[in-house]
Amino acid sequence: MEEVVKKRRSVIKRLKKEEARIAKQHGAADAKLQNVPTSTRKMRLVADLIRGKKVNVALSILKFQPKIGAQRLEKLLLSAISNWQAKNADARLEDADLFVKEIFVDGGRMLKRLRPAPQGRGHRVRKRSNHVSLTIDSLTAPTEVAKPEKGASKAKAEKPKAEKKAKSEAKPAAKKTSKKTDNK
């Protein structure tokens, strides 16, 4: 039986931090747009159109979309592309095969105003705003594998796989037989 080696929580946290740091240096690029003076509901309708799409397709969708949020999201997407180019200076944009990895719209601050109403009353008007976060990434980007711990060697990691292959090759495929008894 293979022994499962448990890692300490501190080791797991450190490895996650290293992976996040590497991902931040290369790969995905972020862009944020804050305090956009439209409601989150209206902006989410446009954001849902481009989620998961390739960047070229998303830009063409946003260019011809009549909604007010489309112009702002188009600018944000272009900003994210330039951020990706700054991070990955050695990679070509045409070969990168970029796509919209993540886009979400959160509520921003709300300006509360009063509108005069009949009989001396006032109705409250909420002027909403939103924050948009956009992440783009490349489909063809090479993923870096976490380094093995100091105590583990490659020979030990490969040995159990080799044993499993040898055992499976040694046993011929057994035919299934069912025993039926006739009780008359």
N, CA, C and O atoms as a DFTB+ gen file, in Angstrom:
736 C
 N C O
     1  1       0.842      -1.181       0.000
     2  2       0.000       0.000       0.000
     3  2       0.885       1.242       0.000
     4  3       1.945       1.286       0.625
     5  1       0.420       2.213      -0.704
     6  2       1.155       3.476      -0.731
     7  2       0.820       4.284       0.504
     8  3      -0.324       4.326       0.957
     9  1       1.827       4.912       1.025
    10  2       1.602       5.769       2.180
    11  2       1.268       7.168       1.701
    12  3       1.928       7.726       0.825
    13  1       0.254       7.702       2.286
    14  2      -0.143       9.063       1.941
    15  2       0.580      10.004       2.894
    16  3       0.412       9.929       4.111
    17  1       1.374      10.876       2.328
    18  2       2.141      11.810       3.137
    19  2       1.313      13.074       3.300
    20  3       0.966      13.744       2.327
    21  1       1.005      13.383       4.550
    22  2       0.243      14.598       4.821
    23  2       1.207      15.754       4.970
    24  3       2.255      15.642       5.605
    25  1       0.825      16.869       4.370
    26  2       1.646      18.065       4.489
    27  2       1.079      18.926       5.601
    28  3      -0.128      18.951       5.842
    29  1       1.962      19.619       6.259
    30  2       1.510      20.534       7.292
    31  2       0.769      21.697       6.663
    32  3       0.997      22.062       5.510
    33  1      -0.113      22.261       7.445
    34  2      -0.907      23.372       6.945
    35  2      -0.017      24.541       6.532
    36  3      -0.310      25.228       5.553
    37  1       1.057      24.769       7.266
    38  2       1.953      25.871       6.937
    39  2       2.635      25.644       5.587
    40  3       2.868      26.593       4.838
    41  1       2.952      24.392       5.281
    42  2       3.580      24.069       3.999
    43  2       2.581      24.284       2.864
    44  3       2.932      24.817       1.811
    45  1       1.345      23.869       3.083
    46  2       0.310      24.037       2.065
    47  2       0.081      25.518       1.792
    48  3      -0.034      25.927       0.637
    49  1       0.014      26.322       2.850
    50  2      -0.186      27.766       2.687
    51  2       0.975      28.394       1.929
    52  3       0.771      29.240       1.058
    53  1       2.199      27.977       2.265
    54  2       3.368      28.530       1.595
    55  2       3.366      28.188       0.110
    56  3       3.693      29.036      -0.721
    57  1       2.997      26.946      -0.232
    58  2       2.941      26.542      -1.639
    59  2       1.874      27.318      -2.405
    60  3       2.084      27.704      -3.554
    61  1       0.722      27.545      -1.759
    62  2      -0.329      28.325      -2.411
    63  2       0.113      29.754      -2.658
    64  3      -0.185      30.333      -3.702
    65  1       0.831      30.327      -1.688
    66  2       1.324      31.697      -1.851
    67  2       2.334      31.780      -2.993
    68  3       2.327      32.738      -3.765
    69  1       3.203      30.772      -3.096
    70  2       4.182      30.755      -4.186
    71  2       3.495      30.646      -5.548
    72  3       3.880      31.326      -6.499
    73  1       2.468      29.782      -5.638
    74  2       1.731      29.633      -6.898
    75  2       1.030      30.933      -7.274
    76  3       1.008      31.324      -8.441
    77  1       0.457      31.601      -6.267
    78  2      -0.225      32.871      -6.530
    79  2       0.771      33.936      -6.984
    80  3       0.464      34.747      -7.858
    81  1       1.966      33.933      -6.386
    82  2       2.988      34.908      -6.768
    83  2       3.449      34.665      -8.202
    84  3       3.616      35.617      -8.964
    85  1       3.657      33.413      -8.575
    86  2       4.070      33.079      -9.938
    87  2       2.975      33.454     -10.931
    88  3       3.258      33.997     -11.999
    89  1       1.722      33.163     -10.577
    90  2       0.608      33.514     -11.456
    91  2       0.470      35.020     -11.603
    92  3       0.062      35.508     -12.656
    93  1       0.807      35.755     -10.556
    94  2       0.699      37.211     -10.615
    95  2       1.770      37.793     -11.535
    96  3       1.519      38.765     -12.249
    97  1       2.972      37.194     -11.518
    98  2       4.065      37.696     -12.349
    99  2       3.835      37.401     -13.829
   100  3       4.118      38.244     -14.680
   101  1       3.326      36.216     -14.139
   102  2       3.107      35.798     -15.522
   103  2       1.696      35.268     -15.652
   104  3       1.088      34.834     -14.673
   105  1       1.188      35.306     -16.848
   106  2      -0.115      34.693     -17.072
   107  2      -1.251      35.688     -17.057
   108  3      -1.238      36.668     -17.801
   109  1      -2.234      35.439     -16.210
   110  2      -3.473      36.206     -16.211
   111  2      -3.237      37.676     -15.875
   112  3      -2.344      38.020     -15.101
   113  1      -4.060      38.529     -16.477
   114  2      -3.971      39.966     -16.229
   115  2      -5.336      40.476     -15.788
   116  3      -6.371      40.029     -16.283
   117  1      -5.324      41.406     -14.861
   118  2      -6.555      41.952     -14.306
   119  2      -6.739      43.397     -14.734
   120  3      -5.781      44.093     -15.070
   121  1      -7.977      43.826     -14.716
   122  2      -8.311      45.241     -14.906
   123  2      -9.572      45.500     -14.096
   124  3     -10.473      44.662     -14.049
   125  1      -9.628      46.654     -13.466
   126  2     -10.783      46.987     -12.637
   127  2     -11.320      48.350     -13.040
   128  3     -10.576      49.253     -13.424
   129  1     -12.621      48.464     -12.940
   130  2     -13.311      49.709     -13.230
   131  2     -14.211      49.983     -12.036
   132  3     -15.083      49.175     -11.716
   133  1     -14.006      51.120     -11.374
   134  2     -14.750      51.376     -10.142
   135  2     -15.638      52.603     -10.279
   136  3     -15.347      53.530     -11.034
   137  1     -16.720      52.575      -9.529
   138  2     -17.684      53.668      -9.463
   139  2     -18.238      54.052     -10.836
   140  3     -18.269      55.229     -11.196
   141  1     -18.668      53.058     -11.585
   142  2     -19.307      53.290     -12.869
   143  2     -20.753      53.709     -12.585
   144  3     -21.467      52.986     -11.890
   145  1     -21.199      54.849     -13.101
   146  2     -22.523      55.346     -12.725
   147  2     -23.689      54.688     -13.468
   148  3     -24.525      55.380     -14.049
   149  1     -23.745      53.367     -13.451
   150  2     -24.909      52.629     -13.938
   151  2     -25.225      51.555     -12.910
   152  3     -24.380      51.222     -12.079
   153  1     -26.406      51.024     -12.960
   154  2     -26.773      50.015     -11.975
   155  2     -26.065      48.695     -12.282
   156  3     -25.687      48.428     -13.423
   157  1     -25.898      47.892     -11.261
   158  2     -25.207      46.611     -11.432
   159  2     -26.013      45.684     -12.342
   160  3     -25.448      44.896     -13.101
   161  1     -27.302      45.787     -12.257
   162  2     -28.156      44.913     -13.057
   163  2     -27.961      45.159     -14.549
   164  3     -27.892      44.213     -15.333
   165  1     -27.874      46.419     -14.938
   166  2     -27.676      46.757     -16.352
   167  2     -26.289      46.330     -16.830
   168  3     -26.133      45.872     -17.962
   169  1     -25.283      46.480     -15.963
   170  2     -23.915      46.126     -16.351
   171  2     -23.747      44.611     -16.429
   172  3     -22.996      44.118     -17.271
   173  1     -24.432      43.870     -15.568
   174  2     -24.312      42.414     -15.591
   175  2     -24.878      41.821     -16.877
   176  3     -24.393      40.795     -17.354
   177  1     -25.892      42.457     -17.436
   178  2     -26.438      41.973     -18.710
   179  2     -25.377      41.982     -19.799
   180  3     -25.319      41.067     -20.621
   181  1     -24.546      43.001     -19.808
   182  2     -23.486      43.105     -20.819
   183  2     -22.325      42.178     -20.458
   184  3     -21.734      41.551     -21.336
   185  1     -21.998      42.093     -19.158
   186  2     -20.877      41.257     -18.725
   187  2     -21.139      39.785     -19.027
   188  3     -20.214      39.045     -19.360
   189  1     -22.394      39.361     -18.911
   190  2     -22.732      37.966     -19.191
   191  2     -22.523      37.603     -20.654
   192  3     -22.312      36.435     -20.980
   193  1     -22.580      38.594     -21.538
   194  2     -22.402      38.330     -22.972
   195  2     -20.978      37.922     -23.310
   196  3     -20.763      37.150     -24.244
   197  1     -19.989      38.433     -22.556
   198  2     -18.590      38.188     -22.937
   199  2     -17.884      37.208     -22.016
   200  3     -16.726      36.873     -22.265
   201  1     -18.529      36.742     -20.974
   202  2     -17.879      35.820     -20.033
   203  2     -17.490      34.527     -20.732
   204  3     -18.339      33.861     -21.324
   205  1     -16.194      34.163     -20.666
   206  2     -15.699      32.926     -21.259
   207  2     -15.382      33.006     -22.741
   208  3     -14.888      32.033     -23.310
   209  1     -15.645      34.113     -23.370
   210  2     -15.399      34.257     -24.811
   211  2     -13.947      34.632     -25.083
   212  3     -13.251      35.140     -24.204
   213  1     -13.500      34.379     -26.299
   214  2     -12.173      34.830     -26.704
   215  2     -12.192      36.347     -26.818
   216  3     -13.240      36.948     -27.049
   217  1     -11.024      36.960     -26.655
   218  2     -10.934      38.414     -26.577
   219  2     -11.400      39.078     -27.866
   220  3     -12.094      40.093     -27.815
   221  1     -11.035      38.529     -29.014
   222  2     -11.447      39.126     -30.287
   223  2     -12.966      39.097     -30.452
   224  3     -13.568      40.067     -30.914
   225  1     -13.569      37.987     -30.074
   226  2     -15.019      37.854     -30.167
   227  2     -15.689      38.816     -29.186
   228  3     -16.680      39.465     -29.520
   229  1     -15.138      38.901     -27.972
   230  2     -15.711      39.781     -26.952
   231  2     -15.646      41.248     -27.391
   232  3     -16.592      42.005     -27.175
   233  1     -14.537      41.644     -28.001
   234  2     -14.414      43.027     -28.472
   235  2     -15.439      43.335     -29.564
   236  3     -16.026      44.417     -29.581
   237  1     -15.652      42.394     -30.464
   238  2     -16.627      42.636     -31.528
   239  2     -18.056      42.669     -30.974
   240  3     -18.888      43.435     -31.461
   241  1     -18.347      41.847     -29.961
   242  2     -19.669      41.879     -29.329
   243  2     -19.898      43.230     -28.670
   244  3     -20.959      43.834     -28.824
   245  1     -18.899      43.697     -27.936
   246  2     -19.044      44.960     -27.212
   247  2     -19.121      46.158     -28.156
   248  3     -19.800      47.142     -27.861
   249  1     -18.433      46.076     -29.274
   250  2     -18.417      47.194     -30.210
   251  2     -19.798      47.459     -30.792
   252  3     -20.171      48.614     -30.992
   253  1     -20.559      46.405     -31.067
   254  2     -21.853      46.548     -31.721
   255  2     -23.037      46.405     -30.759
   256  3     -24.187      46.352     -31.196
   257  1     -22.765      46.343     -29.477
   258  2     -23.828      46.238     -28.478
   259  2     -24.373      47.630     -28.168
   260  3     -23.584      48.525     -27.862
   261  1     -25.699      47.854     -28.235
   262  2     -26.242      49.195     -28.020
   263  2     -26.343      49.625     -26.553
   264  3     -26.613      50.796     -26.286
   265  1     -26.137      48.734     -25.617
   266  2     -26.290      49.080     -24.202
   267  2     -25.178      50.016     -23.741
   268  3     -24.068      49.994     -24.273
   269  1     -25.492      50.833     -22.749
   270  2     -24.566      51.871     -22.284
   271  2     -23.305      51.275     -21.649
   272  3     -22.227      51.859     -21.766
   273  1     -23.422      50.126     -20.980
   274  2     -22.270      49.525     -20.313
   275  2     -21.265      48.915     -21.266
   276  3     -20.126      48.655     -20.877
   277  1     -21.663      48.678     -22.519
   278  2     -20.783      48.024     -23.476
   279  2     -19.567      48.874     -23.808
   280  3     -18.466      48.346     -23.963
   281  1     -19.751      50.182     -23.918
   282  2     -18.629      51.065     -24.229
   283  2     -17.592      51.030     -23.112
   284  3     -16.389      50.970     -23.366
   285  1     -18.070      51.067     -21.890
   286  2     -17.148      51.052     -20.746
   287  2     -16.426      49.711     -20.624
   288  3     -15.234      49.669     -20.319
   289  1     -17.150      48.615     -20.863
   290  2     -16.512      47.296     -20.791
   291  2     -15.518      47.095     -21.927
   292  3     -14.517      46.400     -21.755
   293  1     -15.779      47.689     -23.077
   294  2     -14.829      47.587     -24.189
   295  2     -13.505      48.259     -23.807
   296  3     -12.427      47.722     -24.063
   297  1     -13.604      49.426     -23.200
   298  2     -12.391      50.117     -22.754
   299  2     -11.654      49.313     -21.687
   300  3     -10.425      49.240     -21.684
   301  1     -12.427      48.710     -20.779
   302  2     -11.837      47.902     -19.713
   303  2     -11.128      46.679     -20.291
   304  3     -10.047      46.312     -19.830
   305  1     -11.727      46.055     -21.289
   306  2     -11.116      44.879     -21.925
   307  2      -9.822      45.258     -22.643
   308  3      -8.847      44.508     -22.595
   309  1      -9.807      46.404     -23.301
   310  2      -8.581      46.873     -23.944
   311  2      -7.496      47.167     -22.909
   312  3      -6.314      46.928     -23.154
   313  1      -7.902      47.684     -21.758
   314  2      -6.948      47.927     -20.675
   315  2      -6.376      46.616     -20.145
   316  3      -5.182      46.529     -19.860
   317  1      -7.219      45.604     -20.013
   318  2      -6.751      44.296     -19.547
   319  2      -5.774      43.673     -20.546
   320  3      -4.806      43.022     -20.150
   321  1      -6.028      43.873     -21.829
   322  2      -5.114      43.354     -22.868
   323  2      -3.753      44.027     -22.755
   324  3      -2.718      43.369     -22.852
   325  1      -3.760      45.343     -22.548
   326  2      -2.466      46.037     -22.410
   327  2      -1.755      45.627     -21.129
   328  3      -0.525      45.569     -21.103
   329  1      -2.509      45.339     -20.057
   330  2      -1.896      44.827     -18.823
   331  2      -1.263      43.460     -19.063
   332  3      -0.189      43.166     -18.538
   333  1      -1.940      42.619     -19.867
   334  2      -1.390      41.300     -20.172
   335  2      -0.102      41.435     -20.978
   336  3       0.855      40.694     -20.753
   337  1      -0.077      42.377     -21.914
   338  2       1.131      42.582     -22.719
   339  2       2.289      43.068     -21.849
   340  3       3.438      42.692     -22.083
   341  1       1.998      43.893     -20.854
   342  2       3.047      44.372     -19.962
   343  2       3.607      43.238     -19.108
   344  3       4.809      43.198     -18.844
   345  1       2.754      42.324     -18.677
   346  2       3.212      41.185     -17.871
   347  2       3.994      40.178     -18.688
   348  3       5.008      39.647     -18.234
   349  1       3.520      39.919     -19.894
   350  2       4.114      38.894     -20.760
   351  2       4.761      39.568     -21.961
   352  3       4.270      39.463     -23.085
   353  1       5.860      40.258     -21.714
   354  2       6.521      41.023     -22.771
   355  2       7.107      40.114     -23.856
   356  3       7.202      40.515     -25.016
   357  1       7.500      38.896     -23.481
   358  2       8.129      38.005     -24.448
   359  2       7.113      37.254     -25.311
   360  3       7.492      36.689     -26.336
   361  1       5.840      37.234     -24.926
   362  2       4.823      36.499     -25.678
   363  2       4.140      37.411     -26.698
   364  3       3.961      38.606     -26.463
   365  1       3.765      36.825     -27.828
   366  2       3.056      37.589     -28.856
   367  2       1.560      37.520     -28.590
   368  3       1.030      36.482     -28.196
   369  1       0.900      38.632     -28.811
   370  2      -0.534      38.721     -28.561
   371  2      -1.329      37.822     -29.507
   372  3      -2.337      37.240     -29.107
   373  1      -0.883      37.707     -30.756
   374  2      -1.596      36.903     -31.741
   375  2      -1.530      35.410     -31.405
   376  3      -2.480      34.667     -31.656
   377  1      -0.399      34.979     -30.836
   378  2      -0.222      33.562     -30.516
   379  2      -0.795      33.185     -29.154
   380  3      -0.910      32.001     -28.837
   381  1      -1.153      34.173     -28.353
   382  2      -1.541      33.919     -26.964
   383  2      -2.902      33.262     -26.825
   384  3      -3.119      32.518     -25.869
   385  1      -3.826      33.509     -27.744
   386  2      -5.165      32.929     -27.676
   387  2      -5.857      33.328     -26.361
   388  3      -6.255      32.474     -25.568
   389  1      -5.989      34.634     -26.153
   390  2      -6.554      35.160     -24.914
   391  2      -8.062      34.976     -24.848
   392  3      -8.751      35.011     -25.868
   393  1      -8.566      34.778     -23.622
   394  2     -10.003      34.684     -23.400
   395  2     -10.363      35.375     -22.092
   396  3      -9.501      35.593     -21.240
   397  1     -11.627      35.716     -21.936
   398  2     -12.112      36.368     -20.717
   399  2     -12.297      35.273     -19.668
   400  3     -13.272      34.522     -19.701
   401  1     -11.365      35.198     -18.759
   402  2     -11.389      34.136     -17.755
   403  2     -12.447      34.404     -16.695
   404  3     -13.164      33.495     -16.276
   405  1     -12.538      35.645     -16.271
   406  2     -13.416      35.982     -15.161
   407  2     -13.897      37.412     -15.329
   408  3     -13.104      38.304     -15.633
   409  1     -15.171      37.636     -15.138
   410  2     -15.697      39.000     -15.105
   411  2     -16.850      39.009     -14.119
   412  3     -17.758      38.182     -14.200
   413  1     -16.807      39.940     -13.199
   414  2     -17.922      40.069     -12.280
   415  2     -18.168      41.525     -11.944
   416  3     -17.261      42.357     -11.964
   417  1     -19.428      41.807     -11.633
   418  2     -19.887      43.162     -11.372
   419  2     -20.422      43.213      -9.943
   420  3     -21.345      42.476      -9.596
   421  1     -19.853      44.069      -9.129
   422  2     -20.296      44.252      -7.751
   423  2     -20.936      45.618      -7.602
   424  3     -20.660      46.539      -8.371
   425  1     -21.782      45.734      -6.614
   426  2     -22.419      47.016      -6.348
   427  2     -21.426      48.015      -5.781
   428  3     -20.571      47.660      -4.970
   429  1     -21.540      49.244      -6.204
   430  2     -20.688      50.316      -5.696
   431  2     -21.461      51.183      -4.724
   432  3     -22.463      50.752      -4.154
   433  1     -20.998      52.396      -4.540
   434  2     -21.697      53.276      -3.610
   435  2     -22.996      53.779      -4.248
   436  3     -23.152      53.796      -5.469
   437  1     -23.892      54.173      -3.398
   438  2     -25.198      54.598      -3.848
   439  2     -25.442      56.026      -3.372
   440  3     -25.368      56.309      -2.176
   441  1     -25.731      56.919      -4.308
   442  2     -26.065      58.288      -3.947
   443  2     -27.563      58.353      -3.699
   444  3     -28.355      57.931      -4.542
   445  1     -27.950      58.877      -2.553
   446  2     -29.371      58.945      -2.210
   447  2     -29.833      60.389      -2.339
   448  3     -29.284      61.297      -1.714
   449  1     -30.842      60.575      -3.154
   450  2     -31.379      61.901      -3.416
   451  2     -32.874      61.901      -3.134
   452  3     -33.505      60.845      -3.082
   453  1     -33.439      63.099      -2.951
   454  2     -34.874      63.228      -2.746
   455  2     -35.490      63.913      -3.954
   456  3     -34.958      64.898      -4.465
   457  1     -36.611      63.383      -4.398
   458  2     -37.356      63.962      -5.506
   459  2     -38.678      64.495      -4.949
   460  3     -39.373      63.781      -4.226
   461  1     -39.022      65.702      -5.267
   462  2     -40.277      66.249      -4.740
   463  2     -41.482      65.426      -5.186
   464  3     -41.572      65.005      -6.339
   465  1     -42.394      65.206      -4.263
   466  2     -43.602      64.437      -4.529
   467  2     -44.813      65.278      -4.104
   468  3     -44.658      66.276      -3.401
   469  1     -45.991      64.883      -4.519
   470  2     -47.176      65.678      -4.171
   471  2     -47.411      65.784      -2.657
   472  3     -46.985      64.924      -1.885
   473  1     -48.086      66.840      -2.261
   474  2     -48.499      67.097      -0.885
   475  2     -47.299      67.223       0.053
   476  3     -47.353      66.784       1.202
   477  1     -46.235      67.816      -0.434
   478  2     -45.084      68.128       0.413
   479  2     -44.208      66.952       0.795
   480  3     -43.340      67.076       1.659
   481  1     -44.421      65.844       0.178
   482  2     -43.598      64.672       0.498
   483  2     -42.387      64.604      -0.432
   484  3     -42.277      65.371      -1.388
   485  1     -41.490      63.680      -0.134
   486  2     -40.326      63.480      -0.983
   487  2     -40.084      62.000      -1.197
   488  3     -40.090      61.221      -0.244
   489  1     -39.872      61.609      -2.439
   490  2     -39.539      60.209      -2.731
   491  2     -38.033      60.084      -2.855
   492  3     -37.364      60.952      -3.416
   493  1     -37.514      58.989      -2.323
   494  2     -36.073      58.764      -2.362
   495  2     -35.665      58.184      -3.713
   496  3     -36.296      57.253      -4.213
   497  1     -34.621      58.732      -4.291
   498  2     -34.060      58.232      -5.552
   499  2     -32.669      57.702      -5.242
   500  3     -31.834      58.407      -4.674
   501  1     -32.430      56.445      -5.624
   502  2     -31.117      55.839      -5.398
   503  2     -30.344      55.834      -6.704
   504  3     -30.739      55.160      -7.656
   505  1     -29.261      56.568      -6.759
   506  2     -28.418      56.582      -7.954
   507  2     -27.301      55.578      -7.720
   508  3     -26.350      55.833      -6.981
   509  1     -27.441      54.441      -8.365
   510  2     -26.528      53.319      -8.096
   511  2     -25.271      53.410      -8.954
   512  3     -25.245      54.057     -10.001
   513  1     -24.233      52.738      -8.469
   514  2     -23.003      52.612      -9.242
   515  2     -22.482      51.191      -9.064
   516  3     -23.023      50.431      -8.261
   517  1     -21.443      50.827      -9.799
   518  2     -20.929      49.465      -9.697
   519  2     -19.424      49.433      -9.894
   520  3     -18.816      50.392     -10.368
   521  1     -18.843      48.304      -9.517
   522  2     -17.421      48.027      -9.716
   523  2     -17.326      46.783     -10.602
   524  3     -17.997      45.784     -10.345
   525  1     -16.495      46.845     -11.640
   526  2     -16.328      45.719     -12.554
   527  2     -14.895      45.214     -12.448
   528  3     -13.953      46.004     -12.502
   529  1     -14.725      43.900     -12.297
   530  2     -13.406      43.269     -12.283
   531  2     -13.331      42.289     -13.441
   532  3     -14.230      41.470     -13.633
   533  1     -12.258      42.377     -14.209
   534  2     -12.095      41.568     -15.416
   535  2     -10.729      40.897     -15.382
   536  3      -9.724      41.544     -15.087
   537  1     -10.688      39.613     -15.682
   538  2      -9.432      38.861     -15.757
   539  2      -9.372      38.160     -17.100
   540  3     -10.313      37.474     -17.500
   541  1      -8.245      38.341     -17.796
   542  2      -8.049      37.611     -19.051
   543  2      -6.827      36.719     -18.899
   544  3      -5.906      37.022     -18.140
   545  1      -6.837      35.619     -19.633
   546  2      -5.734      34.670     -19.550
   547  2      -5.556      34.014     -20.913
   548  3      -6.413      34.116     -21.791
   549  1      -4.437      33.348     -21.064
   550  2      -4.123      32.684     -22.322
   551  2      -4.430      31.196     -22.220
   552  3      -4.168      30.561     -21.198
   553  1      -4.985      30.657     -23.286
   554  2      -5.253      29.216     -23.318
   555  2      -3.971      28.416     -23.509
   556  3      -3.868      27.285     -23.033
   557  1      -2.997      28.993     -24.200
   558  2      -1.778      28.263     -24.542
   559  2      -0.635      28.528     -23.571
   560  3       0.498      28.132     -23.842
   561  1      -0.904      29.188     -22.446
   562  2       0.165      29.506     -21.504
   563  2       0.654      28.237     -20.825
   564  3      -0.155      27.415     -20.395
   565  1       1.968      28.065     -20.722
   566  2       2.487      26.886     -20.022
   567  2       2.262      27.029     -18.529
   568  3       2.489      28.097     -17.960
   569  1       1.816      25.956     -17.896
   570  2       1.591      25.986     -16.451
   571  2       2.828      25.451     -15.755
   572  3       3.393      24.437     -16.165
   573  1       3.239      26.125     -14.719
   574  2       4.416      25.708     -13.980
   575  2       4.005      24.734     -12.887
   576  3       3.034      24.967     -12.167
   577  1       4.750      23.647     -12.770
   578  2       4.440      22.617     -11.790
   579  2       5.160      22.948     -10.489
   580  3       6.301      23.410     -10.498
   581  1       4.483      22.708      -9.376
   582  2       5.093      22.963      -8.072
   583  2       6.282      22.022      -7.877
   584  3       6.253      20.864      -8.295
   585  1       7.319      22.542      -7.239
   586  2       8.516      21.750      -7.024
   587  2       8.269      20.714      -5.934
   588  3       7.578      21.003      -4.957
   589  1       8.832      19.488      -6.087
   590  2       8.654      18.485      -5.039
   591  2       9.462      18.870      -3.797
   592  3      10.410      19.653      -3.867
   593  1       9.065      18.304      -2.676
   594  2       9.755      18.605      -1.426
   595  2      11.164      18.031      -1.445
   596  3      11.495      17.176      -2.267
   597  1      11.982      18.516      -0.527
   598  2      13.390      18.110      -0.493
   599  2      13.553      16.618      -0.212
   600  3      14.440      15.983      -0.781
   601  1      12.717      16.048       0.651
   602  2      12.840      14.643       1.045
   603  2      12.411      13.677      -0.048
   604  3      12.903      12.549      -0.082
   605  1      11.532      14.067      -0.926
   606  2      11.006      13.168      -1.958
   607  2      11.912      13.214      -3.190
   608  3      12.379      14.278      -3.596
   609  1      12.145      12.063      -3.762
   610  2      12.947      12.010      -4.981
   611  2      12.088      11.481      -6.122
   612  3      11.027      10.898      -5.895
   613  1      12.551      11.688      -7.342
   614  2      11.785      11.249      -8.507
   615  2      11.704       9.731      -8.578
   616  3      10.688       9.192      -9.016
   617  1      12.742       9.040      -8.161
   618  2      12.754       7.579      -8.224
   619  2      11.666       6.995      -7.331
   620  3      11.002       6.032      -7.712
   621  1      11.480       7.566      -6.155
   622  2      10.438       7.071      -5.259
   623  2       9.053       7.340      -5.829
   624  3       8.144       6.526      -5.675
   625  1       8.896       8.471      -6.481
   626  2       7.588       8.817      -7.041
   627  2       7.239       7.912      -8.220
   628  3       6.066       7.601      -8.427
   629  1       8.232       7.484      -8.993
   630  2       7.977       6.662     -10.163
   631  2       7.878       5.178      -9.836
   632  3       7.299       4.422     -10.617
   633  1       8.417       4.746      -8.726
   634  2       8.472       3.339      -8.395
   635  2       7.088       2.698      -8.240
   636  3       6.864       1.636      -8.822
   637  1       6.157       3.277      -7.497
   638  2       4.853       2.633      -7.371
   639  2       4.123       2.492      -8.703
   640  3       3.411       1.507      -8.900
   641  1       4.274       3.434      -9.615
   642  2       3.627       3.336     -10.909
   643  2       4.185       2.160     -11.695
   644  3       3.441       1.439     -12.359
   645  1       5.504       1.969     -11.617
   646  2       6.136       0.865     -12.335
   647  2       5.671      -0.474     -11.768
   648  3       5.451      -1.424     -12.519
   649  1       5.518      -0.553     -10.433
   650  2       5.058      -1.800      -9.819
   651  2       3.634      -2.111     -10.238
   652  3       3.308      -3.268     -10.504
   653  1       2.780      -1.096     -10.303
   654  2       1.395      -1.322     -10.702
   655  2       1.327      -1.840     -12.127
   656  3       0.535      -2.734     -12.425
   657  1       2.157      -1.282     -13.021
   658  2       2.164      -1.733     -14.403
   659  2       2.622      -3.180     -14.490
   660  3       2.046      -3.966     -15.242
   661  1       3.657      -3.544     -13.725
   662  2       4.184      -4.904     -13.757
   663  2       3.128      -5.887     -13.249
   664  3       2.973      -6.967     -13.819
   665  1       2.406      -5.534     -12.194
   666  2       1.382      -6.422     -11.655
   667  2       0.226      -6.603     -12.636
   668  3      -0.301      -7.705     -12.787
   669  1      -0.161      -5.520     -13.297
   670  2      -1.299      -5.617     -14.222
   671  2      -0.922      -6.426     -15.464
   672  3      -1.769      -7.114     -16.035
   673  1       0.347      -6.347     -15.885
   674  2       0.785      -7.120     -17.042
   675  2       0.947      -8.595     -16.704
   676  3       0.743      -9.448     -17.568
   677  1       1.309      -8.912     -15.463
   678  2       1.555     -10.298     -15.062
   679  2       0.256     -11.092     -14.991
   680  3       0.246     -12.280     -15.314
   681  1      -0.840     -10.459     -14.573
   682  2      -2.106     -11.176     -14.445
   683  2      -2.847     -11.166     -15.780
   684  3      -3.139     -10.103     -16.326
   685  1      -3.147     -12.350     -16.298
   686  2      -3.955     -12.375     -17.522
   687  2      -5.409     -12.049     -17.178
   688  3      -5.848     -12.221     -16.041
   689  1      -6.122     -11.589     -18.154
   690  2      -7.516     -11.243     -17.933
   691  2      -8.314     -12.500     -17.648
   692  3      -8.357     -13.412     -18.474
   693  1      -8.941     -12.557     -16.493
   694  2      -9.707     -13.739     -16.088
   695  2     -11.108     -13.650     -16.673
   696  3     -11.720     -12.583     -16.718
   697  1     -11.604     -14.821     -17.126
   698  2     -12.944     -14.852     -17.678
   699  2     -13.938     -14.954     -16.530
   700  3     -13.721     -15.660     -15.545
   701  1     -15.018     -14.235     -16.691
   702  2     -16.052     -14.282     -15.662
   703  2     -16.944     -15.483     -15.938
   704  3     -17.474     -15.660     -17.035
   705  1     -17.089     -16.291     -14.915
   706  2     -17.975     -17.436     -15.028
   707  2     -19.022     -17.336     -13.952
   708  3     -18.737     -16.931     -12.825
   709  1     -20.192     -17.694     -14.290
   710  2     -21.264     -17.662     -13.286
   711  2     -21.725     -19.099     -13.064
   712  3     -21.926     -19.868     -14.003
   713  1     -21.880     -19.418     -11.825
   714  2     -22.333     -20.765     -11.477
   715  2     -23.833     -20.729     -11.330
   716  3     -24.390     -19.974     -10.533
   717  1     -24.467     -21.562     -12.118
   718  2     -25.919     -21.672     -12.009
   719  2     -26.257     -23.064     -11.523
   720  3     -25.765     -24.066     -12.041
   721  1     -27.071     -23.095     -10.559
   722  2     -27.519     -24.401     -10.028
   723  2     -28.967     -24.608     -10.409
   724  3     -29.809     -23.722     -10.270
   725  1     -29.222     -25.781     -10.882
   726  2     -30.604     -26.113     -11.269
   727  2     -31.276     -26.821     -10.114
   728  3     -30.915     -27.949      -9.778
   729  1     -32.219     -26.190      -9.523
   730  2     -32.998     -26.791      -8.418
   731  2     -34.372     -27.170      -8.941
   732  3     -35.264     -26.331      -9.064
   733  1     -34.526     -28.479      -9.252
   734  2     -35.803     -28.932      -9.804
   735  2     -36.497     -29.847      -8.861
   736  3     -37.590     -30.329      -9.160
